[in-house]
Amino acid sequence: MVPRRPVSGDRAGFLFCPPYRVHGISIAGEHTVVQIPELGVVFDLGSCPRFALSATVAAISHGHMDHVGGVPYWFSQRSFQKMPLGRLVCPKPLADPLRGMMEAWVDVEKQRTPFQIDGLADGDEIDIKPSVTLRAIQMSHAVPTLGYVAIERRSKLLPELVGQPQDTLRERKLRGETITYTTEIPLVAFTGDTDMHPGLLSDAFIEAPLILTECTFFDESHRERARIGRHLHLRDLAVLLEAWKARHVVLLHVSRRTSIEEARAAVVDFVGPEQAARVHLLMDHRTNRARLDAQRLAMDDEDG
């Protein structure tokens, strides 16, 4: 008897949430790795598919294997392909163990792979692009955990000086007067694995136009399992959707116990069609492909 074909590997999910692409794989307990190419950031490295290599910064939420298993390969392949040294950031208590993991590979491979690993605490920031920083925000999970928000800082003219001639503004500046103020604009937020936590309702999360959030449990009977595992339940998502202003909310970390079809239907039933229109499931390949085709058609119509 001819054997059946083996099950194909997990395909990466892809969404276009203008102006950002969301490219990744996220299955609870197996692997989570999500890249935002426009920011040069990959969130978590439970594995290291090829697309993750182009990210210059890896932001790790916590130390569970399905979120850090691809770390050594990410550093190794970037070095092997002569890419600049990537920078990994993670919760402070995780930094030394991850450095130890990289050092352990020296004896295994008989060569040293360069790496940079920096621990962050709640509120710490790193620069990821000109005028754009990545801020760590405390979350709540079974181990030390951070969420992250990419924030753009823009300098704006003080309201009382708007409309003033350039010569006047230049003179004020030369006299040492302050003529501008800085405003923060959240761009993309990532929750990591977390239970409900005040960090999810911080200003940066509330104002972010694109949020990548775990939602592991959908069945009403699994609410206690969600609390024990310190994960978000669909009921939590409903509360967050009321607070978040995001135009796009991408669900990650759906477990295999819930089919994508079941998860999609549960979202619509529980939060209603209007709120559900903002919600996308990263691994919902069929729906996301149809949506991307529709976006292309709309763009072609505009160009035509």
N, C-alpha and C positions, 0 to 999 in steps of 0.2 A: 504494500500500500504506500502510495506517495504521501509523505508527511504534509501537514498543513503549513502554510507559510508562517514564520514567526511573527509575533506582534511587532509592528513597526515602532520605532522610538518615538518619544514625545516630540511633537512638532512645536516649534516656538510660536507663541501668539504674537500678533502684530495689530496695533491700532494707530490711527492718525488722529490725534486730538490737537488740532491746530493751536500753536505752531509746532507741537512736539510729537515725535514718534515714540511709541511705547513698544519695546521689542523684548520679549522674554518668555520664560517658562516658569510656572509656579503651580506646584501640586503639593498639598500639605503632606509633610512627613517624607517627601522624596527630594525635591529640590526647588529652590526659588532663586532666580537670577533675572533681573529686570533692568534693561538699559534705556537711558534717555540720550540718544546720540547728540542732540543739540546742546546738551549740557556737559557731555563728556563724562558722564557718571553712570556707573552700574550699581544698582542696589542689591546687595547680597550676592554671594557666589556659592550657592549650593552645588553648582556644577559650573563648568566654564565652556559653554559653546563658543564657536568662533566669533559671533557678533560681540561678545563681551570683551574681547581683547582690545578693541579700539577705544574703550573707555580709559581715560587717564587716571580716574579716581574711582576706587571701589569703596562704597559706604556700607559697612556691615552692621546689621541691626543687633544680632546676638550670636551666641556661640553654638547653637545646635547644628549638627552635622549637615542637615539639609539646607543650611544657609552659609556654611563655610567650607564645605567639602572641596570646592573648586579653587580655593585660595592659592595653594602651591602651584597649581597648573597655570593660573593667571599670571603670576610672577614669572614662572619658568618660560612660558610661551612668549611673553612680551620680550624677555631677554633673548630667547632663541631667534626671534624675528627682528632683532635689532631695533625694537621700539624703545623710546625713552622709559626710564624707570617709572613705573606706576606708583601711586600712593594709595595706601589702604588706611581708612579710618574706622574706628570701632569703639564700643564702650571701653572706658579705661581699664576695668578689671580683665578685659579680654586681650589687651595688647600683649602682655608678656606671654601668655599661653600661645598666642598665634606666632609670636617671634620664636618661641621654642619649637613649634611645629615646623617652621621654616628651617631652623637649625638642624632638626632631626633629619631632614632630607639630605644634608651634606654627607652623612655616613651612608645613606642609602644609595645616592647617585655618584658619590665620590667626586662631587663638584659643588661649588657654592653658587646659589642663585641670588642675585641682588634683590633686596626688598626694602620697602619703607612702610612701617606700620606705626600709626600714631593713635593713642587713646584719647577719646574726647569725653567730656562731662556735659551735663545738661547746660545748654546755652552756649557752648563753645562753637566757634566758627572757623572754617578754612575757606580760602579763596579757590574758586574753581574756574572762573573766567573773569575777564576785566569787569569790575563792578558787580559781580555775582559771587555770593558766598553760599556755603552749605552750612546750615545751623543744625546742631544736634539738639533733640528734644526728648526728655525723659519719657519712657513708656513703661508698661507694666506687664511682665511676662515671668515665666518660671526661673529665668536667669537674667542677669543685667542686660537691659535692652534700651536701644535708642531708636527714635524715629528721626527723620531728616526733612528739612525744608530748604529748597534752593531759593535764595532771596536776592533780588536785584536792588541796588541802591542808586537812586537818581538824585542829582542835585537840581534844585528848582529855585527860581528867583523868589525872594520874599514877596508876598502878595502886595504889600504897600509900594513896592518898586516896579511892579508890572506896568509897562507903558512908558517908563522913564527912558530918555535918550541914552544911547550907548556911551557917549562921552561922560554923562553924569554918573553912570554906573561904574565906569572905569576910574573916575576920580574918587568915588567913595571907596572902591576896593584899594586904591593906592594909599588912601588915608588909614587903611587897616580896618575899615568897617566891614561887618558881616553883611553880605548882600544875598546870600543863598541859604537854603536849609536842605537837609537830606531826608528823603522819604524812602521807606522800605516797601518793596513790591514783591510779595510771595509769588513764586512761579510754579513750582511743583513740590508736592509733599508726599512723603512715604512713611507709612505707619510702622513698618516691620510687624512682627508678631506681637500682639498686645491684647490685654483685656481693656475694658473701659478705663480711661485715665484722663485727668485734667489736661494733659499735654495735647490730647486730641481736640480739645476745645480752646487751645491757645489762639491768639490772633492770627499767627502765621498759618495755622491749619484752616481756620475759618475763612480766611481771605484767599487762599490758594485756588487758582482756577482749575488745576488738575491735581487730583489726589489718588495715589496708589495705596489701597488699603487691603489688609487681609480681611477675609470673612470666611471662616472655616466651617461654621455650623449653620445649617438652614432649618433643620427639623425642630419643631417646637419641643419635642421630647428630649432634645440634646442640649437644652439650656444649661443644665447642671454640668454636663461634660465640658461645655465651653468655659464655665467658671473654674472647674478643676484644672483644665489645661491652660488657663489664662489666655483664652482666645476670644475673638469677637464672634457674636452670634448675629443672625439676621435682625433680631429684635434691637440689638445695639446699633446696627447700621441705620435702622429707621430713625433712631434718635439723632445720630450724627448727620444724616441727610437734612434734617430740619435746621441744624446749626451751620453746616458747611455751605458756602456760597458757590462751590465749585461747579463749573459747567460740565465737567467730566469726572466721574468717580470710577476708577478701574478696580475691580475685585480680583484679589490674588488669593492663593493658598486654599482654594477649594479642595476638599479631600475627595478621594475616589469613592467614598461612600455615598456621595451626592453626584449624580450625573449633571452635566452642564445644562441639559434640558430642564431637569428638576430645579436646579439653582435659578435659572432664568425665570421659570414660571413662579417660583416662590417669591422672587423679588417683586414681580408685578403684582402678585396677590397681596403681599404684605404691605408694600409702600405705595401701591397705586400706580397707574400708568404714567402720570405726570412726573413723579419722582423717578420712576424706573427708567424714563427716557434719558436721564443723566447717567445711568449706571451701565457699565460695560464689564463683561467677564473676559479677562485676558485670554483664557483658553477656549473661548467660544469661537472656534475657527470659522464655522459656517456663517454665523451672524456678522462677525467682524469682516469677513471677506465681502459679503454683500454690502455692508456699510461702506467699505473702501471703494468698491465699484461705483456705488452711488455718488461718493465724493468726487471720483474721477469724472463721472458724467456731468455733474454740476459744474465742475471746473472747465470741462470742454465747452459746455453751453455758454459760460461766461466769456471764454476766449473767442468763441464763434460769433 
